[in-house]
């Protein structure tokens, strides 16, 4: 069984399989939420021995770990996380290899190299910087990451990008409020979905993958942690599913 999905340009993006096929690869791109991580507190409220079941209360900052931003995060529009169309939470994505990029570098369109010419309107970008390797050093992870330059943000708008996925905890310098607000407003104001805090992008073997980031449907949410993953070896034609080798 499958269902058809439309991307933001209204084009069909194939038959989306309800159940994963076993002939392709599914790569998890999500940070594990751990107690004590910035914005994460996990409270054990029930135990099997005492209550008959195990349960925890999750105290989560809306932008903890791997997460998605909504327009209201930076007053870039009225859209909240529960109102983002599912078609803007998934789609074909191009992986850009930026391994070795300097701390605090500004990522420009030139960094995309030949991927820029192959990107089609309505596709997404995943920027592989390897920054998630710093996640266990939270101050460095938060304060020194490479971020999106103004010209790249405007380029994404011109290209009608669907999703911009990055490894750092933000697309802009969190210690520069003016830059932080400006870059988010450029992207979110153009209905570009921002996914931050990705990991494991180095496990992707192909330039073009099908990317999915699924946030919780939190009423009025300005953002939310999400489960992000990519499908490799999935057909982009009308047959759908993972092709059998």
C-alpha positions as CSV (number, residue, x, y, z in Angstrom):
1,X,0.0,0.0,0.0
2,X,1.3,3.5,-0.8
3,X,0.1,7.1,-0.9
4,X,1.1,9.9,-3.2
5,X,2.7,13.0,-1.7
6,X,3.1,16.4,-3.3
7,X,6.1,18.7,-2.7
8,X,5.8,22.5,-2.2
9,X,5.8,23.1,-6.0
10,X,2.8,20.9,-6.5
11,X,4.8,18.2,-8.3
12,X,4.4,14.5,-7.5
13,X,7.4,13.0,-5.7
14,X,6.5,9.4,-6.3
15,X,4.6,6.8,-4.4
16,X,5.5,7.0,-0.8
17,X,5.7,3.6,0.8
18,X,3.7,3.1,4.0
19,X,6.0,0.3,5.1
20,X,9.8,0.4,4.5
21,X,11.0,-2.0,1.9
22,X,14.0,-4.1,2.8
23,X,16.1,-3.6,-0.3
24,X,17.2,0.0,0.4
25,X,18.8,1.9,3.2
26,X,17.3,3.9,6.0
27,X,19.8,6.2,7.7
28,X,19.0,7.8,11.0
29,X,20.1,11.4,11.2
30,X,18.8,12.2,14.7
31,X,20.6,13.0,17.9
32,X,19.6,10.9,20.8
33,X,17.9,13.0,23.5
34,X,19.7,12.3,26.8
35,X,19.0,13.5,30.3
36,X,21.2,16.5,31.0
37,X,21.5,17.6,27.3
38,X,20.8,21.3,26.8
39,X,17.0,21.7,27.0
40,X,16.4,18.0,28.0
41,X,15.3,16.7,31.4
42,X,13.8,13.2,31.7
43,X,11.9,12.5,34.9
44,X,11.0,8.9,35.9
45,X,7.4,9.2,37.2
46,X,6.4,5.6,37.2
47,X,8.3,2.3,37.6
48,X,7.2,-1.2,36.8
49,X,8.1,-2.5,40.3
50,X,6.1,0.2,42.1
51,X,3.3,1.1,39.7
52,X,3.0,-1.8,37.3
53,X,4.4,0.1,34.3
54,X,7.3,2.4,33.4
55,X,6.7,6.0,32.3
56,X,8.7,9.2,32.2
57,X,7.8,12.9,32.0
58,X,9.7,14.6,29.2
59,X,10.8,18.2,29.8
60,X,11.9,19.4,26.4
61,X,13.0,22.8,25.2
62,X,11.2,23.2,21.8
63,X,14.6,23.5,20.0
64,X,16.5,20.7,21.8
65,X,18.5,18.1,19.9
66,X,17.5,17.5,16.3
67,X,14.6,19.9,15.8
68,X,12.5,21.8,13.3
69,X,11.8,25.6,13.4
70,X,8.4,27.1,12.8
71,X,7.8,30.6,11.4
72,X,6.7,31.8,14.9
73,X,10.1,31.0,16.3
74,X,11.3,34.4,14.9
75,X,8.0,36.1,14.0
76,X,8.6,35.3,10.4
77,X,5.0,34.5,9.8
78,X,1.9,33.0,11.5
79,X,2.7,29.3,10.9
80,X,3.2,27.1,14.0
81,X,4.7,23.7,14.0
82,X,1.4,21.9,14.0
83,X,0.4,23.7,10.8
84,X,3.4,22.9,8.7
85,X,2.2,20.8,5.8
86,X,3.7,17.3,5.8
87,X,5.0,17.8,2.3
88,X,7.3,20.4,3.8
89,X,8.6,17.9,6.2
90,X,9.9,15.5,3.5
91,X,11.3,15.5,0.0
92,X,14.2,14.8,-2.3
93,X,17.4,16.3,-0.9
94,X,20.9,17.0,-2.1
95,X,23.8,16.3,0.3
96,X,26.6,18.9,0.2
97,X,30.0,17.7,1.6
98,X,31.6,20.5,3.7
99,X,33.8,18.3,5.9
100,X,36.7,20.3,7.3
101,X,35.0,23.7,7.0
102,X,36.5,26.2,9.6
103,X,34.8,27.0,12.8
104,X,32.5,30.0,12.6
105,X,32.8,30.0,8.8
106,X,30.0,31.6,6.7
107,X,28.6,29.1,4.2
108,X,28.0,30.7,0.8
109,X,26.6,29.5,-2.5
110,X,30.2,28.9,-3.7
111,X,30.5,26.1,-1.0
112,X,27.7,24.2,-2.8
113,X,30.0,23.8,-5.9
114,X,28.5,21.6,-8.6
115,X,25.6,20.5,-6.4
116,X,24.1,24.0,-6.9
117,X,23.7,23.4,-10.7
118,X,21.9,20.1,-10.1
119,X,19.5,21.3,-7.4
120,X,16.0,21.5,-8.7
121,X,13.3,23.9,-7.4
122,X,11.4,22.3,-4.5
123,X,14.3,20.0,-3.5
124,X,16.1,20.3,-0.2
125,X,19.7,20.7,1.0
126,X,21.5,18.8,3.7
127,X,24.8,20.5,4.7
128,X,27.3,17.9,5.9
129,X,29.8,19.7,8.0
130,X,30.6,17.0,10.6
131,X,29.7,19.5,13.3
132,X,27.7,16.9,15.3
133,X,31.0,15.4,16.4
134,X,31.1,18.3,18.9
135,X,27.7,17.6,20.5
136,X,29.3,16.3,23.7
137,X,31.2,19.6,24.1
138,X,28.1,21.8,24.4
139,X,29.8,25.2,24.7
140,X,31.9,24.6,21.6
141,X,29.0,23.0,19.8
142,X,26.8,26.1,20.4
143,X,29.3,28.9,20.0
144,X,31.7,28.1,17.1
145,X,29.7,26.4,14.4
146,X,29.8,27.3,10.6
147,X,26.6,29.1,9.7
148,X,24.5,30.3,6.7
149,X,25.6,33.5,5.0
150,X,23.1,36.0,3.8
151,X,23.7,35.3,0.2
152,X,23.1,31.6,0.7
153,X,19.9,32.3,2.5
154,X,18.7,34.5,-0.4
155,X,19.9,31.9,-2.9
156,X,17.8,29.2,-1.1
157,X,14.7,31.5,-1.4
158,X,15.4,32.0,-5.1
159,X,15.7,28.3,-5.7
160,X,12.4,27.6,-3.8
161,X,14.2,25.3,-1.4
162,X,11.9,23.0,0.5
163,X,14.0,22.1,3.5
164,X,17.4,23.3,4.7
165,X,19.0,20.8,7.1
166,X,22.2,21.6,9.1
167,X,24.3,19.8,11.8
168,X,24.8,22.7,14.1
169,X,22.1,23.7,16.6
170,X,21.2,26.8,14.5
171,X,21.5,28.2,11.0
172,X,22.9,31.4,12.4
173,X,25.2,32.7,15.2
174,X,23.3,32.2,18.4
175,X,25.4,34.9,20.1
176,X,24.6,37.5,17.4
177,X,20.9,38.3,17.8
178,X,20.7,40.5,14.7
179,X,22.2,37.8,12.5
180,X,20.2,35.1,14.2
181,X,16.9,36.9,13.6
182,X,17.8,38.0,10.0
183,X,18.8,34.6,8.7
184,X,15.8,32.8,10.2
185,X,13.4,35.4,8.9
186,X,14.8,35.2,5.3
187,X,14.4,31.4,5.3
188,X,11.2,30.9,7.4
189,X,9.5,33.9,5.7
190,X,9.9,32.1,2.4
191,X,8.3,28.9,3.8
192,X,11.6,27.1,3.8
193,X,11.6,24.4,6.6
194,X,14.6,24.6,8.8
195,X,15.9,21.4,10.5
196,X,18.8,21.9,12.9
197,X,20.9,19.5,15.0
198,X,21.3,16.8,12.4
199,X,23.9,14.0,12.9
200,X,25.3,11.0,11.0
201,X,25.3,12.8,7.6
202,X,28.6,11.1,6.9
203,X,26.8,7.8,6.7
204,X,25.0,9.0,3.5
205,X,26.6,7.4,0.4
206,X,24.5,9.1,-2.2
207,X,24.2,12.8,-3.2
208,X,20.5,12.6,-3.7
209,X,18.4,11.0,-0.9
210,X,14.8,11.2,0.3
211,X,14.8,13.1,3.5
212,X,12.1,13.1,6.2
213,X,11.9,15.1,9.5
214,X,8.8,14.3,11.6
215,X,8.1,16.7,14.5
216,X,5.5,16.2,17.1
217,X,2.2,18.0,16.4
218,X,2.3,20.5,19.2
219,X,-0.5,23.1,19.1
220,X,0.9,26.6,18.7
221,X,4.5,25.3,18.7
222,X,7.4,27.5,17.7
223,X,9.5,24.4,17.0
224,X,9.9,20.8,18.1
225,X,12.4,18.0,18.4
226,X,11.9,15.7,15.4
227,X,13.0,12.3,14.1
228,X,15.1,12.9,11.0
229,X,16.2,10.2,8.6
230,X,17.0,9.6,4.9
231,X,16.1,6.9,2.4
232,X,18.8,5.7,0.0
233,X,18.1,3.4,-3.0
234,X,14.5,4.6,-3.3
235,X,13.2,5.0,-6.8
236,X,12.3,8.5,-7.8
237,X,10.1,7.3,-10.7
238,X,6.4,6.5,-10.5
239,X,7.0,2.9,-9.5
240,X,7.9,4.0,-5.9
241,X,9.6,1.9,-3.2
242,X,13.1,0.7,-3.0
243,X,14.4,-0.9,-6.2
244,X,15.6,-4.5,-6.0
245,X,19.3,-4.7,-7.0
